[in-house]
Amino acid sequence: MVNLTETTVAIAATTFIVILIILAKLSKQMDELTTIMKQIIRKLVQQDETNKWTETLLKEKFEKVINKIEEQTKLNGNK
């Protein structure tokens, strides 16, 4: 006959093992989410660098156009 202590120990051990399995799965999911978040952050940093480069390039282009317009305005004003 199985006594109450053996049953309690078996239930506790089974519960403990189930909890460990659940924690292991959660840990794996957290690792996967962390990896995904790191990839997203890398992409955002790359995009930010690209945006800064594009902004600088566009500013230079606009400055050239503005300078040409100002030169043409001065030349047309002197005629």
Secondary structure per residue as TSV (DSSP state, phi and psi in degrees):
chain	resnum	aa	ss	phi	psi
A	1	M	-	360.0	137.2
A	2	V	-	-87.1	129.9
A	3	N	-	-91.8	173.6
A	4	L	H	-64.4	-35.6
A	5	T	H	-65.4	-44.2
A	6	E	H	-64.0	-40.7
A	7	T	H	-64.7	-43.8
A	8	T	H	-62.9	-42.7
A	9	V	H	-64.5	-41.5
A	10	A	H	-64.6	-43.8
A	11	I	H	-64.7	-43.3
A	12	A	H	-63.2	-42.8
A	13	A	H	-64.9	-43.4
A	14	T	H	-63.5	-44.1
A	15	T	H	-61.2	-42.9
A	16	F	H	-61.5	-44.0
A	17	I	H	-64.7	-42.3
A	18	V	H	-62.4	-43.0
A	19	I	H	-62.3	-41.6
A	20	L	H	-62.0	-41.2
A	21	I	H	-64.0	-44.2
A	22	I	H	-61.9	-44.2
A	23	L	H	-63.4	-38.1
A	24	A	H	-64.1	-42.0
A	25	K	H	-65.7	-41.8
A	26	L	H	-63.3	-39.4
A	27	S	H	-62.9	-42.2
A	28	K	H	-63.2	-43.2
A	29	Q	H	-63.8	-39.9
A	30	M	H	-64.0	-39.9
A	31	D	H	-62.2	-42.6
A	32	E	H	-64.2	-43.0
A	33	L	H	-64.1	-39.3
A	34	T	H	-62.9	-42.2
A	35	T	H	-62.7	-44.0
A	36	I	H	-62.4	-43.2
A	37	M	H	-63.6	-39.3
A	38	K	H	-63.1	-41.0
A	39	Q	H	-64.2	-41.5
A	40	I	H	-63.3	-43.2
A	41	I	H	-62.1	-43.2
A	42	R	H	-59.5	-44.6
A	43	K	H	-63.2	-40.9
A	44	L	H	-64.9	-39.4
A	45	V	H	-65.1	-43.7
A	46	Q	H	-61.4	-42.8
A	47	Q	H	-64.0	-39.7
A	48	D	H	-63.3	-42.3
A	49	E	H	-63.6	-41.6
A	50	T	H	-63.2	-42.5
A	51	N	H	-62.1	-41.6
A	52	K	H	-64.2	-42.6
A	53	W	H	-62.6	-45.6
A	54	T	H	-63.1	-41.3
A	55	E	H	-61.2	-44.9
A	56	T	H	-62.4	-44.6
A	57	L	H	-61.3	-45.6
A	58	L	H	-65.2	-39.1
A	59	K	H	-60.3	-44.1
A	60	E	H	-62.3	-43.7
A	61	K	H	-62.8	-45.7
A	62	F	H	-63.6	-39.2
A	63	E	H	-62.2	-40.2
A	64	K	H	-63.6	-44.6
A	65	V	H	-63.3	-45.0
A	66	I	H	-61.4	-42.7
A	67	N	H	-62.1	-42.0
A	68	K	H	-64.2	-41.5
A	69	I	H	-63.0	-43.4
A	70	E	H	-63.5	-40.2
A	71	E	H	-63.3	-45.1
A	72	Q	H	-63.7	-38.4
A	73	T	H	-64.4	-42.0
A	74	K	H	-65.2	-42.6
A	75	L	H	-64.8	-43.4
A	76	N	H	-68.7	-30.8
A	77	G	H	-72.6	-27.9
A	78	N	H	-81.4	-12.9
A	79	K	-	-75.5	360.0
